[in-house]
Amino acid sequence: MHPNRQPLTGLVVDGMESYREKAAAKGLAIAFSGTKKAEEGAPVYAYFDKKWSMEALGNILDNAIKYTNTGGITIKLCSYELFACVEVTDTGIGIGEEEHAAVFGRFYRGNAVAEKSGVGIGLYLARSIMQQQGGYVRLSSTPGEGSTFGLYFPTAIVSKL
């Protein structure tokens, strides 16, 4: 991985464009809901490897589409002191709190999604990619109401000891 300081907007736009057709095929829309930052409209910069970060974001978007039947997916950029976040929110089936840690395990498949296609490696890979860049993934979800996955990218160079 070769993280560089760059705006997260390009990652978000590429992710939305890559998954727009798949979402539309299910009658879902993917929308950018804006940036939460002190200076509205200013670009949000972070350190990340675009190719690998696109893989992580793609896994999150793919799951959002797969597990959402009505409504849609929104993406928001948030800027904090140490991290910048790409937040993906869906109106899907949601994930019970008892499964929040487990969904990031390799090959984990929840009981509610056993009939859906997949092998349970997407969230594991997304978390691994984010950790290798000095970032992390955060999940907030309520069954029946949807999920929000935040991909947190460092805003400063992270040294690996």
Backbone torsions as a table, in degrees:
resi	resn	phi	psi	omega
1	MET	NA	143.2	-179.0
2	HIS	-131.7	80.1	180.0
3	PRO	-69.1	136.9	176.3
4	ASN	-129.5	153.2	175.6
5	ARG	-75.3	122.4	-178.1
6	GLN	-158.1	161.5	179.1
7	PRO	-72.3	142.4	179.0
8	LEU	-77.4	-14.3	-178.4
9	THR	-57.2	-42.5	179.6
10	GLY	-61.1	-39.5	177.4
11	LEU	-62.7	-45.5	-179.3
12	VAL	-63.8	-47.2	-179.3
13	VAL	-61.2	-46.4	178.8
14	ASP	-61.9	-41.2	178.6
15	GLY	-63.5	-44.9	179.1
16	MET	-61.8	-45.0	-179.1
17	GLU	-65.6	-38.1	-179.0
18	SER	-66.0	-29.4	-174.4
19	TYR	-112.1	0.1	-178.0
20	ARG	-59.7	-43.8	-179.2
21	GLU	-65.0	-43.7	179.7
22	LYS	-62.2	-40.9	178.1
23	ALA	-66.1	-45.2	-179.0
24	ALA	-60.8	-34.4	178.9
25	ALA	-62.1	-24.9	176.7
26	LYS	-99.0	4.5	-178.9
27	GLY	78.4	21.9	-179.0
28	LEU	-106.7	150.4	175.2
29	ALA	-109.6	146.5	171.2
30	ILE	-111.7	124.6	-177.3
31	ALA	-129.9	148.2	173.1
32	PHE	-94.0	122.4	-175.1
33	SER	-97.3	2.5	174.6
34	GLY	114.7	-171.4	-175.9
35	THR	-121.2	132.3	175.0
36	LYS	-99.9	100.8	-175.8
37	LYS	-154.4	153.0	-179.3
38	ALA	-56.7	-46.7	178.8
39	GLU	-98.2	94.1	-178.4
40	GLU	-54.7	137.0	178.5
41	GLY	88.1	-13.3	178.8
42	ALA	-75.6	143.3	-179.9
43	PRO	-66.1	148.9	177.4
44	VAL	-101.3	117.7	-178.5
45	TYR	-102.9	148.4	175.1
46	ALA	-155.7	169.7	175.6
47	TYR	-97.8	120.6	178.7
48	PHE	-162.7	156.9	173.3
49	ASP	-91.5	115.0	-172.8
50	LYS	-61.2	-42.7	-177.9
51	LYS	-61.2	-49.9	-177.7
52	TRP	-72.6	-35.0	178.4
53	SER	-67.1	-33.6	175.4
54	MET	-64.3	-36.7	176.1
55	GLU	-62.3	-45.1	179.5
56	ALA	-63.7	-49.2	179.5
57	LEU	-62.7	-40.1	178.7
58	GLY	-60.2	-40.0	177.9
59	ASN	-64.5	-39.0	178.4
60	ILE	-67.3	-45.7	179.4
61	LEU	-64.8	-40.7	178.9
62	ASP	-59.1	-45.6	178.2
63	ASN	-64.8	-41.5	179.9
64	ALA	-58.2	-43.5	179.2
65	ILE	-68.8	-45.3	-176.6
66	LYS	-60.2	-38.7	-173.7
67	TYR	-104.5	16.8	175.9
68	THR	-119.7	126.2	180.0
69	ASN	-103.7	-31.8	177.7
70	THR	-137.3	157.1	180.0
71	GLY	97.4	-126.1	-178.5
72	GLY	-179.0	-167.4	-176.8
73	ILE	-127.8	132.0	175.7
74	THR	-119.7	145.8	178.4
75	ILE	-121.9	134.7	-179.9
76	LYS	-133.3	144.6	173.3
77	LEU	-101.9	135.3	177.5
78	CYS	-128.5	140.0	-179.5
79	SER	-117.4	128.0	177.9
80	TYR	-124.6	178.2	-176.8
81	GLU	-63.8	-47.1	-175.7
82	LEU	-103.5	-17.4	-176.4
83	PHE	-137.9	155.7	169.8
84	ALA	-119.6	142.4	-172.7
85	CYS	-123.5	136.2	167.4
86	VAL	-103.1	113.3	-175.3
87	GLU	-105.8	123.0	-179.6
88	VAL	-112.0	118.1	-179.1
89	THR	-117.1	132.9	176.8
90	ASP	-121.6	168.8	177.4
91	THR	-110.5	35.1	-174.4
92	GLY	-83.8	-155.1	-172.7
93	ILE	-72.8	-20.7	-179.8
94	GLY	77.7	169.7	-177.6
95	ILE	-133.2	127.0	178.2
96	GLY	-63.7	146.9	-177.1
97	GLU	-56.9	-32.8	179.9
98	GLU	-65.7	-16.3	179.8
99	GLU	-104.5	-2.8	-174.0
100	HIS	-55.4	-44.6	179.7
101	ALA	-74.6	-38.8	-174.9
102	ALA	-64.8	-32.4	-175.1
103	VAL	-63.6	-18.0	178.7
104	PHE	-90.6	0.0	177.9
105	GLY	-78.2	147.1	180.0
106	ARG	-64.6	131.0	178.5
107	PHE	67.1	15.7	178.6
108	TYR	-75.3	131.8	175.0
109	ARG	-131.1	120.2	179.1
110	GLY	-70.2	155.9	-179.9
111	ASN	-59.9	-36.0	-176.8
112	ALA	-71.5	-15.0	-176.6
113	VAL	-119.4	13.5	-176.7
114	ALA	-57.5	-31.7	-177.9
115	GLU	-82.1	-12.3	179.7
116	LYS	-80.7	154.8	178.4
117	SER	-71.2	153.9	178.8
118	GLY	132.8	161.6	-179.6
119	VAL	-117.5	-1.6	176.9
120	GLY	82.1	35.0	-180.0
121	ILE	-116.7	-11.9	-175.2
122	GLY	-61.0	-50.1	-178.9
123	LEU	-70.9	-34.0	175.6
124	TYR	-60.7	-46.0	-179.9
125	LEU	-66.3	-42.8	178.9
126	ALA	-59.1	-45.3	179.6
127	ARG	-64.2	-42.5	179.4
128	SER	-61.7	-44.5	178.9
129	ILE	-60.8	-45.7	-179.1
130	MET	-64.6	-41.5	179.6
131	GLN	-63.8	-40.1	-179.7
132	GLN	-66.2	-17.5	178.0
133	GLN	-100.7	4.7	-179.0
134	GLY	85.3	14.7	-179.7
135	GLY	-113.2	-163.7	179.6
136	TYR	-159.0	171.7	177.4
137	VAL	-119.7	137.8	178.5
138	ARG	-123.5	140.3	-178.9
139	LEU	-120.6	135.3	171.5
140	SER	-133.9	126.9	-175.3
141	SER	-157.6	150.3	174.7
142	THR	-133.2	125.5	179.1
143	PRO	-54.2	133.9	179.5
144	GLY	83.5	-8.3	-176.9
145	GLU	-119.4	-14.7	178.9
146	GLY	114.8	-177.2	-176.0
147	SER	-138.0	153.7	171.3
148	THR	-127.5	122.3	174.8
149	PHE	-109.8	126.4	176.6
150	GLY	-107.9	124.7	174.2
151	LEU	-98.4	112.0	-175.3
152	TYR	-100.6	117.8	-178.5
153	PHE	-106.3	139.7	178.7
154	PRO	-68.1	143.7	178.0
155	THR	-97.0	-1.9	176.0
156	ALA	-132.7	161.3	179.7
157	ILE	-65.3	130.8	178.9
158	VAL	-101.6	121.3	178.7
159	SER	-86.9	141.0	178.4
160	LYS	-100.6	115.4	-177.9
161	LEU	-79.4	NA	NA
